[in-house]
Amino acid sequence: MQKVAVLGAGSWGTALSIVLADNGYDVRLWTHRRQQAEEINSNSTNEKYLQVKLPKQIQAYYELEKAVADVSAILIVVPTKAIREVCSELSNKLHHHPTIIHATKGIEPESLKRVSQLISEEMDAYNYDDIVVLSGPSHAEEVGERQPTTVTVSSVNEQNAAFAQDLFINESFRVYTSTDMVGIELGGALKNIIALGAGISDGLGYGDNAKAALITRGLAEITRLGASLGASPLSFLGLPGVGDLIVTCTSTHSRNWRAGNLLGKGYKLGDVLEQMGMAVEGVRTTKAASQFAHQQQIEMPITNGLHKVLFEDMNPRDVVDQLMNRNKREEMDDLSAFIRTDCSD
């Protein structure tokens, strides 16, 4: 039986382990917590993160070297802030060359690097072109229950993307391929910023009109920034763009939405993160995107407004007032230049 290692036993790592187990693979789910590994192996549960019974093909490990021994693929699903540490350790433990796939949605502040770039930097035996990213509208809770879900896998190396597609696709988990890694990764990361904003909007008691505007104008910001960094604007109209925006901005399953909702109700960021108990990628990504926007000279008023709420202790309602009273503009000015460029040939 083909072996696959999944590094990160949170909700998303556990859900993707279920997909792989359903596809007949021997799944090795790694966690750095021994007690969590023992619960998974003894009870076939991971109660803190996902309330479903796990298939017997999933075995948990807390020793990384044993988890990755002789596997044909490694799926990395740890928070962005842990990517460098985990991949550096992984590089020292590997004695063969499995395919590396990641499903982490974030950007590293300061360096402004995407997760695939971080992985290739920390793993000497892998180039950027070797990495595959999996992204799309996918709540872990629904994936764990085998509800219909569709995602995209992307790699510069089309063979690796096809391998990942075959690895995951089944009757309830449909997988498309793409070669636009920049767009797929940025779509998955940047939508978390807009999800925070959607949660804040709901926490403030605003209605559907406000949320629709936030999502639509948020998509414009994401596309502007992504196009300036080399992504195809059309990628942001696909599953990791519009699809992920919809699912993350409109559901209580989304931890970014939940965090934003608490902020909108008046909680401070530190208290929100403590209450969540899991990584809220949108917080770090907001900081990174604000730096990107300044560096690229791209206008991102929603992102900058969220940065003021998160890191400058500005009242969310005051930020909304500022956004609503910006100078008048023509709506299509924001995207038309990029769309013309992308479709010109």
matplotlib code that plots the C-alpha trace (Angstrom):
import matplotlib.pyplot as plt

x = [0.0, 1.3, 2.3, 1.6, 2.7, 0.6, 2.5, 0.1, -2.8, -5.0, -8.5, -7.4, -4.5, -6.9, -9.6, -7.2, -5.9, -9.4, -9.5, -6.2, -7.3, -10.6, -8.4, -6.7, -3.4, -1.6, -1.7, 0.9, -0.5, 2.3, 1.9, 4.5, 2.1, 2.6, -0.8, -2.6, -0.9, -1.9, -5.6, -5.7, -4.1, -6.2, -9.6, -9.5, -10.5, -8.9, -11.6, -10.1, -9.9, -12.5, -15.5, -15.6, -14.4, -11.1, -10.4, -8.2, -5.7, -4.7, -1.9, -0.5, 3.2, 5.0, 8.5, 9.0, 11.6, 9.3, 6.4, 8.1, 10.1, 9.5, 6.5, 5.8, 4.3, 4.4, 1.5, 2.5, -0.4, 1.2, 0.6, 2.7, 4.7, 5.9, 6.8, 10.5, 11.1, 9.2, 10.8, 14.3, 13.9, 12.2, 15.1, 17.5, 15.2, 14.5, 16.6, 14.6, 12.8, 8.9, 6.6, 6.1, 2.5, 1.4, -2.1, -1.1, -2.7, -0.5, 2.4, 5.4, 5.6, 8.9, 10.2, 6.8, 7.3, 4.7, 4.7, 6.1, 9.1, 9.6, 9.6, 12.1, 14.4, 14.5, 14.7, 18.0, 16.9, 13.8, 13.5, 10.5, 9.4, 9.1, 6.5, 2.7, 0.1, -3.5, -6.1, -9.7, -13.1, -12.9, -14.1, -12.3, -15.6, -17.4, -14.4, -14.3, -18.0, -17.3, -19.5, -18.9, -15.8, -13.7, -10.1, -7.2, -3.7, -1.0, 2.7, 5.1, 5.8, 2.7, 3.6, 3.7, 0.3, -1.1, 0.3, -1.3, -4.6, -4.6, -3.6, -6.6, -9.5, -12.5, -16.3, -16.7, -13.4, -12.9, -9.5, -8.5, -5.0, -3.3, 0.2, -0.4, 1.2, 1.5, -2.2, -3.4, -1.2, -2.1, -5.8, -5.8, -3.8, -5.2, -8.9, -8.3, -7.9, -11.3, -12.8, -11.6, -13.3, -16.5, -16.5, -16.0, -18.9, -21.2, -19.9, -20.7, -24.3, -24.1, -26.1, -25.8, -25.3, -22.1, -20.8, -21.5, -19.5, -16.7, -16.3, -16.5, -14.1, -11.9, -11.6, -10.6, -7.8, -6.6, -6.6, -4.7, -2.0, -1.8, -1.5, 1.3, 3.2, 2.8, -0.4, -3.0, -6.1, -8.3, -7.0, -8.8, -12.1, -11.6, -11.9, -9.0, -10.2, -13.9, -14.7, -12.6, -13.8, -17.4, -16.9, -14.6, -16.6, -20.0, -19.6, -19.2, -16.9, -14.2, -11.9, -10.9, -14.6, -15.0, -12.0, -13.2, -16.7, -15.2, -13.2, -16.3, -18.0, -15.3, -12.8, -9.1, -6.9, -4.9, -8.1, -9.5, -6.4, -6.4, -10.1, -9.7, -6.9, -5.9, -3.9, -5.8, -3.8, -5.5, -3.8, -0.3, -1.4, -2.9, 0.5, 2.3, -0.2, 0.1, 3.8, 3.3, 0.9, 3.4, 6.2, 4.2, 2.5, -0.9, -4.0, -5.6, -7.9, -9.7, -6.4, -5.0, -8.1, -7.9, -4.2, -5.3, -7.8, -5.4, -2.2, -3.0, -6.0, -8.4, -12.1, -13.6, -16.6, -14.2, -12.5, -15.8, -16.6, -13.2, -13.9, -17.3, -16.1, -13.2, -12.9, -15.3, -14.1, -15.1, -15.5, -13.9, -10.8, -9.4, -9.4, -9.6, -5.9, -5.1, -7.9, -6.8, -3.2, -4.2, -6.5, -4.6, -3.1]
y = [0.0, 3.4, 5.6, 9.3, 11.5, 14.4, 16.9, 18.8, 17.2, 20.2, 20.3, 20.7, 18.2, 15.7, 16.2, 15.8, 12.6, 11.2, 12.0, 10.1, 7.2, 6.9, 6.7, 3.6, 5.1, 4.3, 7.7, 8.8, 11.8, 13.7, 15.8, 17.2, 16.3, 12.8, 12.8, 13.8, 11.0, 8.5, 9.6, 9.2, 5.7, 4.5, 6.0, 7.0, 10.5, 13.9, 15.6, 19.0, 19.7, 17.5, 15.7, 12.6, 9.0, 8.6, 5.7, 2.9, 3.6, 6.8, 6.2, 9.1, 9.7, 12.2, 11.4, 13.1, 10.7, 7.7, 9.5, 10.2, 7.0, 5.5, 7.7, 8.6, 12.0, 14.5, 16.9, 19.9, 21.4, 23.3, 27.1, 29.5, 30.5, 26.9, 26.2, 27.1, 25.1, 22.0, 22.0, 22.5, 19.5, 17.5, 18.2, 16.6, 13.5, 12.6, 10.0, 9.8, 12.3, 12.1, 14.6, 17.7, 19.2, 21.9, 23.1, 26.1, 29.4, 32.3, 34.7, 35.3, 38.9, 40.7, 38.4, 38.6, 35.0, 32.5, 29.1, 27.3, 29.7, 29.0, 25.3, 25.4, 27.6, 25.3, 22.0, 21.7, 18.8, 20.7, 23.5, 25.9, 24.1, 20.8, 22.0, 21.5, 23.7, 22.5, 25.3, 26.1, 26.5, 23.8, 23.8, 20.9, 20.0, 19.4, 17.5, 15.3, 14.4, 13.6, 16.5, 17.5, 19.7, 21.0, 22.3, 23.1, 21.8, 23.9, 23.4, 24.8, 21.1, 19.8, 16.1, 16.9, 18.6, 15.6, 13.3, 15.4, 15.4, 11.6, 11.4, 13.3, 13.1, 10.9, 11.0, 13.7, 15.5, 16.9, 18.3, 20.6, 21.5, 24.8, 26.0, 29.5, 28.9, 32.6, 33.1, 30.0, 30.6, 34.3, 33.7, 31.2, 33.5, 36.9, 35.8, 35.4, 39.1, 39.7, 37.0, 38.9, 42.0, 40.0, 38.8, 42.3, 43.6, 40.9, 41.6, 45.3, 44.3, 45.4, 43.5, 41.7, 44.9, 45.7, 42.1, 41.9, 45.2, 44.0, 40.7, 42.3, 45.2, 42.7, 40.6, 43.8, 44.4, 40.8, 40.8, 44.1, 42.9, 39.4, 40.7, 43.1, 40.0, 38.0, 36.1, 35.7, 37.8, 34.9, 32.7, 34.9, 34.2, 30.5, 28.2, 29.6, 33.1, 33.8, 30.3, 30.5, 34.1, 33.0, 30.0, 31.9, 35.1, 33.6, 30.7, 30.3, 27.3, 29.9, 30.7, 34.0, 35.0, 34.0, 36.0, 39.0, 38.6, 38.8, 41.9, 43.5, 42.8, 44.7, 42.1, 42.9, 40.9, 39.1, 37.9, 36.8, 34.7, 33.1, 32.3, 30.8, 28.3, 27.7, 29.7, 32.6, 33.0, 36.2, 38.2, 37.6, 37.8, 41.3, 42.5, 40.9, 42.2, 45.7, 45.5, 44.1, 46.9, 49.6, 47.8, 47.4, 50.8, 49.1, 50.6, 48.2, 50.3, 47.3, 45.6, 48.8, 49.5, 46.0, 46.6, 49.6, 47.5, 44.6, 46.4, 50.1, 49.5, 51.6, 51.2, 49.0, 51.3, 54.3, 52.3, 51.6, 55.3, 56.0, 53.5, 54.8, 58.4, 57.8, 59.9, 59.1, 56.6, 54.6, 51.0, 49.3, 51.4, 49.0, 45.9, 46.9, 47.4, 43.9, 42.2, 43.8, 42.7, 39.2, 38.7, 40.6, 37.6]
z = [0.0, -1.0, 2.0, 2.4, 5.3, 6.5, 8.6, 10.8, 12.7, 13.0, 11.4, 7.8, 8.0, 9.6, 7.0, 4.1, 5.8, 5.6, 1.9, 1.4, 3.6, 1.6, -1.5, -0.2, 1.1, 4.2, 5.9, 8.5, 10.4, 12.2, 15.3, 17.6, 20.5, 21.8, 23.7, 20.5, 18.5, 21.2, 21.1, 17.3, 17.5, 20.4, 19.7, 16.0, 17.0, 17.0, 19.1, 19.6, 15.8, 14.0, 15.5, 13.2, 13.4, 11.6, 9.2, 10.5, 7.7, 9.5, 12.0, 14.0, 14.7, 17.0, 15.7, 12.3, 10.9, 11.4, 9.9, 6.6, 6.2, 2.7, 1.8, -1.8, -0.9, 2.0, 2.6, 4.7, 6.6, 9.5, 10.2, 8.1, 11.2, 11.6, 8.0, 8.2, 11.4, 10.2, 6.8, 8.1, 10.4, 7.6, 5.2, 7.7, 8.2, 4.6, 2.9, -0.4, -2.6, -2.2, -3.8, -1.6, -1.5, 0.9, 1.8, 4.1, 3.2, 4.3, 3.6, 5.8, 7.1, 6.6, 3.9, 2.0, 0.7, -0.2, 1.5, -1.6, -1.5, 2.2, 1.7, -1.2, 0.8, 3.8, 1.9, 0.1, -2.1, -3.5, -6.0, -6.1, -9.3, -7.4, -4.9, -5.3, -3.6, -2.8, -2.3, -2.7, -0.9, 1.6, 5.2, 7.1, 8.9, 5.6, 4.0, 7.1, 6.5, 2.8, 1.6, -2.0, -2.2, -5.1, -5.0, -7.2, -7.1, -8.8, -9.7, -12.2, -12.8, -14.5, -13.8, -10.1, -10.3, -12.1, -9.4, -6.7, -8.6, -8.8, -5.1, -3.8, -6.3, -5.5, -5.7, -3.0, -3.4, -7.0, -7.9, -10.8, -11.9, -12.6, -13.4, -11.8, -8.4, -7.7, -8.2, -6.4, -3.3, -3.1, -3.6, -0.7, 1.5, 0.8, 1.1, 4.8, 5.1, 3.6, 5.8, 8.9, 7.5, 6.8, 10.4, 11.7, 9.6, 11.0, 14.5, 14.1, 13.1, 9.5, 6.9, 3.6, 1.6, 3.5, 3.2, -0.5, -1.0, 1.2, -0.7, -4.2, -3.4, -1.5, -4.7, -6.5, -4.0, -4.1, -7.9, -8.1, -5.8, -7.3, -10.9, -9.8, -8.5, -11.7, -11.1, -13.8, -12.8, -14.1, -11.2, -8.8, -10.5, -9.9, -6.9, -4.8, -5.5, -5.7, -4.4, -1.3, -0.7, -0.6, 1.7, 4.1, 4.3, 4.8, 7.2, 10.9, 10.1, 9.1, 12.0, 10.2, 10.1, 13.7, 14.8, 12.9, 14.4, 17.9, 16.9, 15.6, 18.9, 20.8, 21.8, 21.7, 19.3, 22.0, 23.7, 20.3, 19.4, 22.9, 22.6, 19.1, 20.2, 16.6, 14.0, 12.5, 9.3, 8.2, 11.0, 9.8, 6.2, 6.8, 8.0, 5.0, 2.5, 3.8, 3.3, -0.2, -1.1, 0.0, -1.8, -5.0, -4.7, -4.9, -3.4, -0.8, 1.4, 3.0, 3.9, 5.2, 7.3, 8.8, 9.6, 11.6, 13.5, 14.2, 14.9, 15.6, 17.9, 15.7, 16.3, 13.5, 13.1, 12.4, 9.7, 8.0, 8.1, 6.5, 3.7, 3.0, 2.7, 0.3, -2.9, -5.7, -8.4, -11.5, -10.4, -13.4, -13.2, -10.6, -12.8, -16.5, -17.1, -15.7, -17.6, -20.9, -20.3, -19.4, -22.4, -25.0, -26.7]

ax = plt.figure().add_subplot(projection="3d")
ax.plot(x, y, z, "-o")
ax.set_aspect("equal")
plt.show()
